[in-house]
């Protein structure tokens, strides 16, 4: 009986964690940083504004980098369902991401959980 209870608890824990895996995702319409960066980029003083559409088969549909000092900036990752914004990303990381063979792989290994999300 204990094994069955433990197994059920593990299954529900896994389902809960999977459902909340995207807890760091920032809702598009409520994020003021995204509005400042994307919608008002013409009015902002960004010295670097670049975007790419990954050529590999990736869940990422586009990636943009915005920097005011040409050193650190905002990295905006867009997919069909969500937009994630990382802040204080070095320009070197952006440059390497642009040249990566796998956009998704590079993001997961070098960026995800390593750079804070804009709030």
C-alpha distances in whole Angstrom, upper triangle without the diagonal:
4,5,5,6,9,10,11,12,14,15,17,18,20,21,23,24,26,27,29,30,33,34,37,39,42,42,46,48,47,48,51,51,51,53,56,55,55,57,59,60,64,64,62,64,61,63,61,59,58,55,54,52,50,52,48,45,44,42,44,47,50,50,53,54,56,58,60,61,61,58,55,54,51,49,48,46,46,44,43,41,42,44,43,46,46,49,51,50,53,55,55,51,52,55,52,50,53,54,50,49,46,46,42,42,44,43,39,41,44,43,40,38,42,44,43,43,46,45
4,5,5,6,8,10,10,12,14,15,16,18,20,21,22,24,26,27,28,31,31,34,36,40,41,44,46,45,45,49,49,48,51,53,53,53,55,57,58,61,62,60,61,59,61,58,57,56,53,52,51,48,50,47,44,42,40,43,46,48,48,50,51,54,55,58,58,58,55,52,51,49,47,46,44,44,42,42,40,40,42,41,43,43,46,48,47,50,53,52,48,50,53,50,48,51,52,48,47,44,44,40,40,42,41,37,38,41,41,37,36,39,41,41,40,43,43
4,5,5,6,9,10,10,12,14,15,16,18,20,21,22,24,26,26,30,30,33,35,38,40,43,45,44,45,48,48,47,50,52,51,51,54,56,56,60,61,59,60,58,59,57,55,54,51,50,48,46,47,44,41,39,38,40,43,46,46,48,50,52,53,56,57,56,54,51,50,47,45,44,42,42,40,40,38,38,41,39,42,42,45,46,46,48,51,50,46,48,50,48,45,49,49,45,45,41,42,38,37,40,38,35,36,39,39,35,34,37,40,39,39,42,42
4,5,5,6,9,10,11,12,14,15,17,18,20,21,23,24,25,29,29,33,34,37,38,41,43,43,43,47,47,46,49,51,51,50,52,55,55,59,60,58,59,57,59,56,55,53,51,49,47,45,46,43,40,38,36,39,42,45,45,48,49,51,53,56,57,56,54,51,50,47,45,44,41,41,39,38,36,37,39,39,41,41,44,46,46,49,51,50,47,48,50,48,45,48,49,45,44,41,41,37,37,40,38,35,36,39,39,35,34,37,40,39,39,42,41
4,5,5,6,9,10,11,12,14,15,16,18,20,21,22,24,27,27,31,32,35,36,40,41,40,41,45,45,44,47,49,49,49,51,53,54,57,58,56,57,55,57,55,53,52,50,49,47,45,46,43,41,38,36,39,42,44,44,47,48,50,52,54,55,55,53,49,48,45,44,42,40,40,38,38,35,36,38,37,40,40,43,45,44,47,50,49,46,47,50,47,45,48,49,45,45,41,41,37,37,39,38,34,35,38,38,34,33,36,38,37,37,40,39
4,5,5,6,9,10,10,12,14,15,16,18,20,21,22,26,26,29,31,34,35,38,40,39,40,43,43,43,46,48,47,47,49,52,52,56,56,54,55,53,55,52,51,50,47,46,45,43,44,41,38,36,34,37,40,42,42,44,46,48,49,52,53,52,50,46,45,43,41,40,38,38,36,36,34,34,36,35,38,37,40,42,42,44,47,46,43,44,47,44,42,45,46,42,42,38,38,35,34,36,35,31,32,35,35,31,30,33,35,35,35,38,37
4,5,5,6,9,10,11,12,14,15,17,18,20,21,24,25,28,30,33,34,37,39,39,39,43,42,42,45,47,46,46,48,51,51,54,55,53,55,52,54,51,50,48,46,44,43,40,42,39,36,34,32,34,38,40,40,43,44,47,48,51,52,51,49,46,45,42,40,39,36,36,34,34,32,32,35,34,37,37,40,42,41,44,46,45,42,43,45,43,40,43,44,40,40,36,36,33,32,35,33,30,31,34,34,30,29,33,35,35,34,37,37
4,5,5,6,8,10,11,12,14,15,16,18,20,23,23,27,28,31,32,35,37,37,37,41,41,40,43,45,45,44,46,49,49,53,54,52,54,51,53,51,49,48,45,44,42,40,42,39,36,34,31,34,37,39,40,42,44,46,48,50,52,51,49,46,44,41,39,38,35,35,33,33,30,31,33,33,36,36,39,41,41,44,46,46,42,43,46,43,41,43,44,41,40,37,36,33,33,35,33,30,32,35,34,30,29,33,35,34,33,36,35
4,5,5,6,9,10,10,12,14,15,16,18,21,21,24,26,29,30,34,36,35,35,39,39,38,41,43,43,43,45,47,48,51,52,50,51,49,51,49,47,46,44,43,41,39,41,38,36,33,31,33,36,38,38,41,42,44,46,48,49,49,47,43,42,39,37,36,34,34,32,32,29,30,32,31,34,34,37,39,38,41,44,44,40,41,44,42,39,42,43,40,40,36,35,32,32,34,32,29,30,33,32,28,27,30,32,31,31,34,33
4,5,5,6,9,10,10,12,14,15,16,20,20,23,25,28,29,33,35,34,34,38,38,37,40,42,41,41,43,46,46,50,50,48,50,47,49,47,45,44,41,40,39,37,38,35,33,30,28,31,34,36,36,38,40,42,43,46,47,47,44,41,40,37,35,34,32,32,30,30,28,28,30,29,32,32,35,37,36,39,41,41,37,38,41,39,36,39,40,37,36,33,32,29,28,31,29,25,27,30,29,26,24,28,30,30,29,32,32
4,5,5,6,9,10,11,12,14,15,19,19,23,24,27,28,31,33,33,33,37,37,36,39,41,40,40,42,45,45,49,49,48,49,47,49,46,44,43,40,39,37,35,37,34,31,28,26,29,32,34,35,37,39,41,43,46,47,46,44,41,40,37,35,33,31,30,28,28,26,26,29,28,31,31,35,37,36,39,41,41,37,38,41,38,36,38,39,36,35,32,31,28,27,30,28,25,27,30,29,26,25,28,30,30,29,32,32
4,5,5,6,9,10,10,12,14,17,17,21,22,25,26,29,31,30,31,35,35,34,37,39,39,38,40,43,43,47,48,46,48,46,48,45,43,42,40,39,37,35,37,34,31,29,26,29,31,34,34,37,38,40,42,45,46,46,44,40,39,36,34,32,30,29,27,27,24,25,27,27,30,30,33,36,35,39,41,41,37,38,41,39,36,39,40,37,36,33,32,28,28,31,29,25,28,30,29,25,24,28,30,29,28,30,30
4,5,5,6,9,10,11,12,15,15,19,20,23,25,28,30,29,30,33,33,32,35,37,37,37,39,41,42,45,46,44,45,43,45,43,41,40,38,37,36,34,36,33,31,28,25,27,30,32,32,35,36,38,40,42,43,43,41,37,36,33,31,30,28,28,26,27,24,24,26,25,28,28,31,33,33,36,38,38,34,35,38,36,34,37,38,35,35,31,30,26,26,28,26,23,25,27,26,23,21,25,27,26,25,28,27
4,5,5,6,9,10,10,14,15,18,19,23,24,27,29,29,29,32,32,31,34,36,35,35,37,40,40,44,45,43,44,42,44,41,39,38,35,34,33,31,33,30,27,25,22,25,28,30,30,33,34,36,38,41,42,41,39,36,34,32,30,28,26,26,24,24,22,22,24,23,26,26,29,32,31,34,36,36,32,33,36,34,31,34,35,32,31,28,27,23,23,26,24,20,22,25,24,21,20,23,25,25,24,27,27
4,6,5,6,9,10,13,14,17,18,21,22,25,27,27,27,31,31,30,33,35,34,34,36,39,39,43,44,42,44,41,43,41,39,37,35,34,32,30,32,30,27,24,21,24,26,29,29,32,34,36,38,41,42,42,40,36,35,32,29,28,25,25,22,22,20,20,23,22,26,26,30,32,32,35,37,37,33,33,36,34,31,34,35,32,32,28,27,23,24,26,24,21,24,26,25,21,21,25,26,25,24,27,26
4,5,5,6,8,11,11,15,16,19,20,23,25,24,25,29,29,28,31,33,33,32,34,37,37,41,42,40,42,40,42,40,38,37,34,34,32,31,33,31,28,25,22,24,27,29,29,31,33,34,36,39,41,40,38,35,33,30,28,27,24,24,22,23,20,19,22,21,24,25,28,30,30,33,36,36,32,33,36,34,31,34,36,33,33,29,28,24,25,27,24,21,24,26,24,20,19,23,24,23,22,24,24
4,5,5,6,9,10,13,14,18,19,22,25,24,24,27,27,26,29,32,31,31,33,35,36,39,40,38,39,37,39,37,35,34,32,31,30,28,31,28,26,23,20,22,25,26,26,29,30,32,34,36,38,37,35,32,30,27,25,24,22,22,21,21,19,18,20,19,22,22,25,27,27,30,32,32,29,30,33,31,28,31,32,29,30,26,25,21,21,23,21,18,20,22,21,17,16,20,21,20,19,22,22
4,5,5,8,10,13,14,17,18,21,24,23,24,27,27,26,28,31,30,29,32,34,34,38,39,37,39,36,38,36,34,32,30,29,27,26,28,25,23,20,17,19,22,24,24,27,29,31,33,36,37,37,35,32,30,27,24,23,20,20,18,18,16,16,18,18,21,21,25,27,27,30,32,32,28,28,31,29,26,29,31,27,27,24,22,19,20,22,19,16,19,22,20,16,16,20,21,21,19,22,22
4,6,7,9,12,12,15,16,19,21,21,22,25,25,24,27,29,29,28,30,33,33,37,38,36,38,36,38,36,34,32,30,29,28,26,29,27,24,21,18,20,22,24,24,27,29,30,33,36,37,37,35,32,30,26,24,22,20,19,18,17,14,15,17,17,20,21,25,28,27,31,32,33,29,29,32,31,28,30,32,29,29,26,24,20,22,24,21,19,22,24,22,18,18,21,22,21,19,21,21
4,5,5,9,10,13,14,17,20,19,19,23,23,22,25,27,26,26,28,31,31,35,35,34,35,34,36,34,32,31,29,28,27,26,29,27,25,21,18,19,22,23,23,25,27,28,30,33,35,34,33,29,27,24,22,21,19,19,17,18,15,14,16,15,18,19,22,25,25,28,30,31,27,27,31,29,26,29,31,28,29,25,23,20,21,23,20,17,20,22,19,16,15,19,19,18,16,18,18
4,6,8,9,13,14,17,20,20,19,23,22,21,24,26,25,25,27,30,30,34,34,32,34,32,34,31,29,28,26,26,24,23,26,24,22,18,15,17,19,21,21,23,24,26,28,31,32,32,30,27,25,22,20,18,16,17,15,17,14,13,14,13,16,17,20,23,22,25,27,28,24,24,27,26,23,26,28,25,25,22,20,16,17,19,16,14,16,18,16,12,12,16,17,16,14,17,17
4,5,5,9,11,14,16,16,16,19,19,17,20,23,22,21,24,26,26,30,31,29,31,29,31,28,26,25,23,23,22,21,24,23,21,17,14,14,17,18,18,20,21,23,25,28,30,29,28,25,22,19,17,15,13,13,13,14,11,9,11,10,13,14,17,20,20,23,25,26,22,22,26,25,22,24,26,24,25,21,19,16,17,18,15,13,17,18,15,12,12,15,15,14,12,14,14
4,6,8,10,14,16,15,14,18,18,17,20,22,21,22,24,26,27,30,31,29,30,29,31,29,27,27,25,25,25,24,27,26,24,21,18,18,20,21,20,21,22,24,25,28,30,30,28,24,22,19,18,16,15,16,15,17,14,11,12,11,13,14,17,20,20,24,26,27,24,24,27,26,24,26,29,26,28,24,21,19,20,21,17,16,19,19,16,13,12,15,15,13,11,13,12
4,6,9,12,15,14,12,15,15,14,18,19,18,19,21,23,23,27,28,25,27,25,27,25,24,24,22,23,22,22,26,24,23,20,17,16,18,18,17,18,19,20,22,24,26,26,24,21,18,15,14,13,12,14,14,16,14,11,10,8,10,10,13,16,16,20,22,23,20,20,24,23,21,23,26,24,25,22,19,17,18,18,15,14,17,17,13,10,9,12,12,10,7,10,10
4,6,9,12,11,10,14,13,12,15,17,16,16,19,21,21,25,26,24,26,24,26,24,22,22,20,20,20,20,23,23,21,18,15,14,15,16,15,16,17,19,21,23,26,25,24,21,18,15,13,11,10,11,11,13,10,7,7,6,8,10,13,17,17,21,22,24,20,20,23,23,20,22,25,23,25,21,18,16,18,18,15,14,18,18,14,11,12,14,13,11,8,10,10
4,6,9,8,7,10,10,9,12,14,14,14,16,18,19,22,23,21,23,22,24,23,21,21,19,20,20,21,25,25,23,20,17,15,16,16,15,16,17,17,19,22,24,24,24,20,17,13,13,11,11,11,12,14,11,8,6,6,7,10,13,16,17,21,22,24,21,20,24,24,21,23,26,25,27,24,20,19,21,21,17,17,20,20,16,14,14,16,14,12,8,8,7
4,6,6,6,10,11,9,11,14,14,14,15,17,19,22,22,21,24,23,26,24,22,22,20,21,21,22,26,26,24,21,18,16,17,17,17,17,19,19,22,23,26,27,26,23,20,16,15,13,13,12,12,13,10,7,7,8,10,13,16,20,20,24,25,27,24,23,26,27,24,25,28,27,29,26,22,21,23,23,20,20,23,23,19,17,18,20,18,16,12,11,10
4,6,6,9,10,7,8,12,12,11,11,14,16,19,20,19,22,21,24,22,19,20,18,19,19,21,24,25,24,20,17,16,15,15,15,15,17,17,20,22,25,25,25,22,19,15,14,11,12,10,12,12,10,7,6,9,10,14,16,19,20,23,24,26,24,22,25,26,23,24,27,26,28,25,22,21,24,23,20,21,24,24,20,18,19,21,19,17,13,12,11
4,6,8,10,9,8,12,13,12,11,14,16,19,19,19,22,22,25,24,21,22,20,22,22,24,27,28,27,24,21,19,18,18,18,18,19,19,22,23,27,27,28,24,21,17,17,14,15,14,15,15,13,11,10,12,13,17,18,22,23,26,27,29,27,25,28,29,26,27,30,30,32,29,25,24,28,27,24,25,28,27,23,22,23,24,22,20,16,14,13
4,6,9,9,9,12,13,13,13,15,17,20,20,19,22,22,25,24,22,23,22,24,24,26,30,30,29,26,23,21,21,20,20,19,20,19,22,23,26,27,27,24,20,17,18,15,16,15,17,17,15,12,11,12,13,16,17,20,22,25,26,29,27,25,29,30,27,28,32,31,33,30,27,25,28,28,24,25,28,27,23,21,22,23,21,18,14,12,10
4,6,5,6,9,10,11,11,13,14,18,17,16,19,18,22,21,19,20,19,22,22,24,28,28,28,24,22,19,19,18,17,16,17,16,18,19,22,23,23,20,17,13,14,12,14,14,16,17,15,12,10,10,10,12,13,17,18,22,23,26,23,22,25,27,24,25,29,28,30,28,24,23,26,25,21,23,25,24,20,19,19,20,17,15,11,9,7
4,5,5,6,8,10,10,10,12,15,14,13,16,16,20,20,18,20,20,22,24,26,29,30,30,27,24,22,21,20,18,16,16,15,16,17,20,22,22,19,16,13,15,13,16,16,19,20,18,15,13,13,11,13,13,16,18,21,22,26,24,22,26,27,25,26,30,30,32,30,26,26,28,27,23,25,27,25,22,21,21,22,18,16,13,9,8
4,5,5,6,8,10,10,11,14,13,11,14,13,17,16,15,17,17,20,21,23,27,28,28,25,23,20,20,18,16,14,13,11,13,14,17,18,18,15,12,9,11,10,13,15,18,20,18,15,12,11,8,10,10,13,15,18,19,22,20,19,22,24,22,23,26,27,29,27,23,23,26,24,21,22,24,22,19,18,19,19,15,13,10,7,7
4,5,5,6,7,9,10,13,14,12,15,14,17,16,14,15,14,17,18,20,24,25,25,22,20,17,16,14,13,11,12,11,13,15,18,19,19,16,13,9,10,8,11,11,14,16,15,12,9,9,7,10,11,14,15,18,18,22,20,18,21,23,20,21,24,25,27,25,21,21,24,22,19,21,24,22,18,18,19,19,16,14,11,8,9
4,6,5,5,6,9,12,11,11,14,14,18,17,15,16,16,19,20,23,26,28,28,25,23,20,19,17,16,14,14,13,15,16,19,20,21,19,15,12,14,12,14,14,17,18,17,14,12,13,11,14,14,17,18,21,21,25,23,21,24,26,23,23,27,28,30,28,24,24,27,26,23,25,27,25,22,22,23,23,20,18,15,12,12
4,6,6,5,6,9,9,7,11,11,15,15,13,15,16,19,21,24,27,29,29,26,25,21,21,18,16,14,13,11,12,12,16,17,19,16,13,11,13,12,15,16,19,21,20,17,14,14,12,14,13,16,17,19,19,23,22,20,23,25,23,23,27,28,30,29,25,25,28,26,23,26,28,25,22,22,23,23,19,18,15,12,12
4,6,6,5,9,9,8,10,9,12,12,10,12,12,16,18,20,24,26,26,23,22,19,18,15,13,10,9,7,10,11,14,15,16,14,10,8,10,9,13,13,17,19,19,16,12,12,10,12,11,13,14,17,16,20,19,16,19,21,19,19,23,24,27,25,22,22,25,23,20,23,25,22,19,20,21,21,17,16,14,11,13
4,6,5,9,10,10,12,11,14,13,10,11,11,14,16,19,22,24,24,22,20,17,15,13,12,9,10,9,12,14,17,17,19,17,13,10,11,9,12,12,15,17,17,14,11,12,11,13,14,16,17,19,18,21,20,17,20,22,20,19,23,24,26,25,21,22,25,23,20,23,25,23,20,21,22,22,19,18,16,13,15
4,6,8,9,10,13,13,16,16,13,14,14,17,19,22,25,27,27,25,23,20,18,16,15,13,14,12,15,16,20,20,22,20,16,14,15,13,15,15,17,18,19,16,14,15,14,17,17,20,20,22,21,25,24,21,23,26,23,23,26,27,30,28,24,25,28,27,24,27,29,27,24,24,26,26,23,21,18,16,16
4,5,5,6,10,11,14,14,12,15,16,19,21,24,27,29,30,28,26,23,21,18,17,14,14,12,14,14,17,18,21,19,16,14,16,14,18,17,21,22,22,20,17,17,15,18,17,19,20,22,21,25,24,21,24,26,24,24,28,29,31,30,26,27,30,28,26,28,31,28,25,26,27,27,23,22,19,16,17
4,5,5,8,7,11,11,9,11,13,16,19,22,25,27,28,26,25,21,20,17,15,12,11,9,11,11,15,15,17,16,13,12,14,13,16,17,20,22,22,20,17,17,15,16,16,17,18,19,18,21,21,18,20,23,22,21,24,26,29,28,24,26,28,26,24,27,29,26,23,24,26,25,22,21,19,16,18
4,6,8,9,11,12,10,13,15,18,21,24,27,30,31,29,28,24,22,19,18,15,14,12,13,13,16,16,19,19,16,15,17,16,20,20,23,25,25,23,20,21,18,20,19,20,21,22,20,24,24,21,22,26,24,23,26,28,31,30,27,29,31,29,27,30,32,29,26,28,29,29,25,25,23,20,21
4,7,9,12,14,13,16,18,21,24,27,30,33,34,31,30,27,25,22,20,17,16,13,14,12,16,17,20,19,16,16,18,18,21,22,25,27,27,25,21,22,19,21,19,20,21,23,21,25,25,23,25,28,27,26,29,31,34,33,29,31,33,31,29,32,33,31,28,29,30,29,26,25,23,19,20
4,6,9,11,11,14,16,20,23,26,29,31,32,30,29,25,24,21,19,15,14,10,10,9,12,14,16,15,13,13,16,16,20,21,24,26,26,23,20,20,17,18,16,17,18,19,18,22,22,20,22,25,24,23,27,29,32,31,27,29,31,28,26,29,30,28,25,26,27,26,22,21,20,17,18
4,6,9,10,14,17,20,24,26,29,31,33,31,30,26,26,22,19,16,13,10,9,6,9,11,14,14,12,13,16,17,21,22,26,28,29,26,22,21,18,18,16,16,17,18,16,20,21,19,20,24,23,23,26,28,31,31,27,29,31,28,26,29,30,27,24,26,27,26,22,22,21,18,20
4,5,7,10,13,17,20,23,26,28,30,28,27,23,23,19,16,12,10,6,5,4,7,8,11,11,9,10,13,14,18,20,23,26,27,24,20,19,16,16,14,14,14,14,13,17,17,15,17,20,20,19,22,24,27,27,24,26,28,25,23,26,27,24,21,23,25,23,20,20,19,16,19
4,7,10,14,17,21,23,26,28,30,28,28,24,24,20,17,13,11,8,6,5,6,6,10,11,10,12,14,16,19,21,25,28,29,26,22,21,18,18,16,15,15,14,12,15,17,14,15,19,19,18,21,23,27,27,24,26,28,25,23,27,27,24,22,24,26,24,21,21,21,19,22
4,6,10,13,17,19,22,24,26,24,25,21,20,17,14,10,7,5,5,7,8,6,9,10,8,10,11,13,16,18,22,25,26,23,20,19,16,15,14,13,13,12,9,13,14,11,12,15,15,14,17,20,23,23,20,23,24,21,20,23,24,21,19,22,24,22,19,20,19,18,21
4,7,11,14,17,19,22,24,22,22,18,17,13,11,7,6,5,7,9,11,9,12,12,9,10,10,11,14,15,19,22,23,20,17,17,14,15,14,14,13,13,11,14,14,11,12,16,15,13,17,19,22,22,19,21,23,20,19,22,23,21,19,21,23,22,19,20,19,17,20
4,7,11,13,16,18,20,19,19,16,15,11,8,6,5,7,9,12,14,11,13,13,11,11,10,10,12,14,17,20,22,19,16,16,14,15,15,16,14,14,11,13,13,9,10,13,12,10,13,16,18,18,15,18,20,18,17,20,21,19,17,19,22,21,19,20,19,18,21
4,7,10,13,15,17,16,16,12,11,7,6,4,6,9,12,15,17,15,16,15,13,12,10,9,10,11,14,16,18,17,14,14,13,14,16,17,15,15,13,15,14,10,11,13,11,9,13,14,16,16,13,15,18,16,15,18,20,18,16,18,21,21,19,20,19,18,21
4,6,9,12,14,13,14,10,9,6,5,6,9,12,15,19,20,17,18,18,15,14,11,11,10,11,13,15,18,17,15,15,15,16,18,19,16,17,14,15,14,10,11,12,10,7,10,12,13,13,10,13,16,14,14,17,19,17,16,18,21,21,19,21,20,20,23
4,6,9,11,10,11,8,6,4,6,9,12,15,19,22,24,21,22,21,18,17,13,12,10,10,11,13,16,15,14,15,16,17,20,21,19,20,17,18,16,13,14,14,11,9,12,12,13,12,10,12,15,14,14,17,19,18,17,18,22,22,21,23,21,22,24
4,6,8,7,9,7,7,6,8,11,14,17,20,24,25,22,23,22,19,18,14,13,11,11,11,13,16,16,15,16,17,18,20,22,19,19,18,18,15,13,13,13,10,8,10,9,9,8,6,9,12,12,12,14,16,16,16,17,21,21,20,22,21,22,25
4,7,8,11,10,9,10,11,14,17,21,23,27,28,25,25,25,23,21,18,17,15,14,14,16,19,19,19,19,21,21,24,25,22,22,20,20,18,16,15,15,12,10,11,10,9,9,8,11,13,13,14,17,18,19,19,20,24,24,24,26,25,26,29
4,6,9,9,10,11,13,16,19,22,25,29,30,27,27,26,24,22,19,18,15,15,14,15,18,19,19,19,21,21,24,26,22,23,21,20,18,16,16,15,12,11,11,10,7,6,7,9,10,12,13,15,16,17,18,18,22,23,23,25,25,26,29
4,7,8,9,12,14,18,20,24,27,31,32,29,29,27,26,23,20,18,15,14,12,13,16,17,18,19,21,22,25,27,24,25,24,23,20,19,19,18,15,14,15,12,10,8,9,8,11,13,13,14,17,18,18,18,22,23,24,26,24,26,29
4,5,7,10,11,15,18,22,24,28,29,27,27,25,23,20,17,15,12,11,9,11,13,14,15,15,17,18,22,24,21,22,22,21,18,17,18,16,13,13,14,12,11,8,7,6,9,11,10,11,14,16,15,15,18,20,20,22,21,23,25
4,6,9,11,15,18,21,24,28,29,27,27,25,22,20,16,14,10,9,6,8,10,10,12,13,16,17,21,23,21,23,22,22,19,18,20,18,15,15,17,15,14,11,9,7,10,12,11,11,15,16,15,14,17,19,19,21,19,21,23
4,6,7,11,14,17,21,24,26,24,24,21,19,16,13,10,7,6,5,8,10,10,10,10,13,14,18,20,18,20,19,20,16,15,17,16,12,13,15,13,13,10,8,7,11,11,9,11,14,15,13,13,16,18,17,19,17,18,21
4,7,10,14,17,21,24,26,24,24,22,20,17,13,11,8,6,5,7,10,10,10,12,14,16,19,22,19,21,20,21,18,16,17,17,14,13,16,15,15,13,10,10,14,14,13,15,18,18,16,16,20,21,20,21,19,20,22
4,7,10,13,17,20,22,20,21,19,16,14,11,8,6,5,7,10,12,11,10,11,12,14,17,19,16,18,17,18,16,13,15,15,12,11,14,14,15,13,10,11,14,14,12,15,18,17,15,16,19,20,18,19,17,18,20
4,7,10,14,17,19,17,17,15,13,10,7,6,5,6,9,12,14,12,10,10,10,11,13,15,13,14,13,15,12,9,12,13,9,9,12,13,14,13,9,11,14,12,10,14,16,15,12,13,17,17,15,16,15,15,18
4,7,10,14,16,14,15,13,10,8,6,5,7,8,12,15,16,14,11,11,9,11,12,13,11,13,11,14,12,9,11,13,11,10,14,15,17,16,12,14,17,15,13,16,18,16,14,15,18,17,15,16,14,14,17
4,7,10,12,10,11,9,7,6,5,6,9,12,15,18,19,17,13,12,10,10,10,11,9,10,8,11,10,7,10,12,10,10,14,15,18,17,14,16,18,15,13,17,18,15,13,15,17,16,13,15,14,13,17
4,7,9,8,10,8,5,5,7,8,12,14,18,21,21,18,15,14,11,11,9,10,10,11,9,13,13,10,12,15,14,14,17,19,22,21,18,20,21,19,17,20,21,18,15,17,19,18,15,15,14,13,16
4,6,5,7,6,4,6,9,11,15,17,21,24,25,22,18,16,13,12,10,9,9,9,8,12,13,11,13,16,15,15,19,20,24,23,20,22,23,20,18,22,22,19,16,19,20,18,15,15,15,14,17
4,6,8,8,7,9,12,15,18,21,24,27,28,24,21,19,15,14,12,11,12,12,11,15,16,14,16,19,19,19,22,24,27,27,24,26,27,24,22,25,25,22,20,22,23,21,17,17,17,15,18
4,5,7,8,11,14,17,20,23,27,30,30,27,23,21,18,16,13,11,12,10,10,13,15,14,15,18,19,19,22,24,27,27,24,26,27,24,22,25,25,22,20,22,23,21,17,18,19,17,20
4,6,7,11,13,16,19,22,25,28,29,26,23,21,17,16,13,11,11,9,7,10,12,11,12,15,16,16,18,20,24,24,22,24,25,21,20,24,23,20,18,21,22,20,17,18,19,18,21
4,7,10,12,16,18,22,25,29,29,26,22,20,17,14,12,9,8,6,5,8,10,10,11,14,15,16,18,20,23,23,21,23,23,20,19,22,21,17,16,19,20,17,14,16,17,17,20
4,7,9,13,16,19,23,26,26,23,19,17,13,11,8,5,5,4,6,9,10,10,12,14,14,16,18,19,23,22,20,21,21,18,17,19,19,15,13,16,17,14,11,12,14,13,17
4,6,10,13,16,20,23,23,20,16,14,10,8,6,5,5,7,7,11,10,9,12,14,14,15,18,19,22,21,18,19,21,18,16,18,19,15,13,15,16,14,11,11,12,11,14
4,6,10,13,16,19,19,16,12,10,7,6,4,6,6,9,9,13,11,10,13,15,13,15,18,19,22,20,17,18,19,17,14,17,18,15,12,13,15,13,10,10,9,8,12
4,6,10,13,17,17,14,10,8,6,5,6,8,7,9,9,12,10,8,11,13,10,12,15,15,18,17,13,14,16,13,11,14,15,13,9,11,13,12,9,10,9,10,13
4,6,10,13,14,10,7,6,4,6,9,12,10,13,13,15,13,11,14,15,12,13,17,16,19,17,13,13,16,14,11,14,16,15,11,12,14,14,12,12,10,10,13
4,7,10,11,8,6,5,6,8,11,14,12,15,15,16,13,11,14,15,11,12,16,15,17,14,10,10,13,12,9,12,14,13,11,10,13,14,13,13,11,12,15
4,7,8,6,5,7,9,11,15,18,16,19,18,20,17,15,17,18,14,15,18,17,18,15,12,11,15,15,12,14,17,17,14,13,16,18,16,16,14,14,16
4,5,5,6,9,12,14,18,21,19,22,21,22,19,17,20,20,16,16,19,18,18,15,12,11,15,15,13,14,18,18,16,14,17,19,18,19,16,17,19
4,6,8,11,15,18,21,24,23,25,25,26,23,21,23,23,19,20,22,21,21,18,15,14,18,19,16,17,21,22,19,18,20,23,22,22,19,20,21
4,7,10,14,17,20,24,23,26,26,27,24,22,25,25,21,22,24,23,23,20,17,15,19,20,17,17,21,22,19,17,19,22,21,20,17,18,18
4,7,10,13,17,20,19,23,23,25,21,20,23,23,19,20,23,22,23,19,16,15,18,18,15,16,19,20,16,14,16,19,17,17,13,14,15
4,7,10,13,17,16,19,20,22,19,17,20,20,17,18,21,20,22,19,15,14,17,17,14,15,18,18,15,13,15,17,15,14,11,11,12
4,7,10,14,13,16,17,19,16,15,18,19,15,17,20,19,21,18,15,13,16,15,11,13,16,15,11,10,12,13,11,10,7,8,10
4,7,10,10,14,15,17,14,13,17,18,15,17,20,19,22,19,16,15,17,16,12,14,16,15,11,10,12,12,9,9,6,6,9
4,7,7,11,12,14,12,11,15,16,14,16,19,18,21,19,15,15,16,14,11,13,14,12,8,9,9,9,6,6,4,6,9
4,5,9,11,14,12,12,15,16,15,17,20,20,23,21,18,18,19,17,14,16,17,14,11,11,12,10,7,6,6,6,9
4,6,9,12,11,11,14,15,15,17,20,20,23,22,19,20,20,17,15,17,17,14,11,13,13,10,7,7,9,9,12
4,6,8,7,8,11,12,11,14,16,16,20,19,16,16,17,14,12,14,14,11,8,11,12,9,6,9,10,11,15
4,5,5,7,9,10,11,13,15,16,19,19,17,18,18,14,13,16,15,11,10,14,15,11,10,12,14,15,18
4,5,5,6,9,10,11,13,14,18,18,16,18,18,15,14,17,17,13,12,16,17,14,13,15,16,17,20
4,5,5,6,9,10,11,12,16,17,15,17,17,13,13,16,15,11,12,15,17,14,13,16,18,19,23
4,5,5,6,9,10,10,14,14,12,14,13,9,10,12,11,8,8,12,14,11,11,14,15,17,21
4,5,5,6,9,10,14,13,11,13,14,10,10,13,13,10,10,13,16,14,12,15,15,16,20
4,5,5,7,9,12,13,12,15,15,11,12,16,15,12,12,16,19,16,16,19,19,20,24
4,5,5,6,10,11,10,13,12,8,10,13,12,10,11,14,17,15,15,18,19,21,25
4,5,5,9,8,6,9,10,6,7,11,11,9,9,12,15,14,14,17,17,19,23
4,6,9,10,8,11,12,10,11,14,14,13,13,16,19,18,17,20,20,21,25
4,7,9,8,12,12,10,12,15,15,13,14,17,21,19,19,22,23,24,28
4,5,6,9,8,7,9,12,12,11,13,15,18,17,18,21,22,24,27
4,6,9,8,8,11,13,13,13,15,17,20,20,21,24,24,26,30
4,5,5,6,8,10,11,12,13,14,18,18,19,22,22,24,27
4,6,5,6,9,10,10,11,12,16,16,16,19,18,21,24
4,6,5,6,9,10,10,10,14,15,16,18,17,20,23
4,5,5,6,8,10,10,13,14,16,18,19,22,24
4,6,5,6,7,9,12,12,13,16,17,20,23
4,6,6,5,6,10,10,11,13,14,16,19
4,6,6,5,8,9,11,14,14,17,20
4,6,7,9,9,11,15,16,19,22
4,6,8,7,9,13,14,17,20
4,6,5,6,9,10,13,17
4,5,7,9,9,13,15
4,6,7,9,12,15
4,7,9,13,15
4,7,9,12
4,6,9
4,6
4
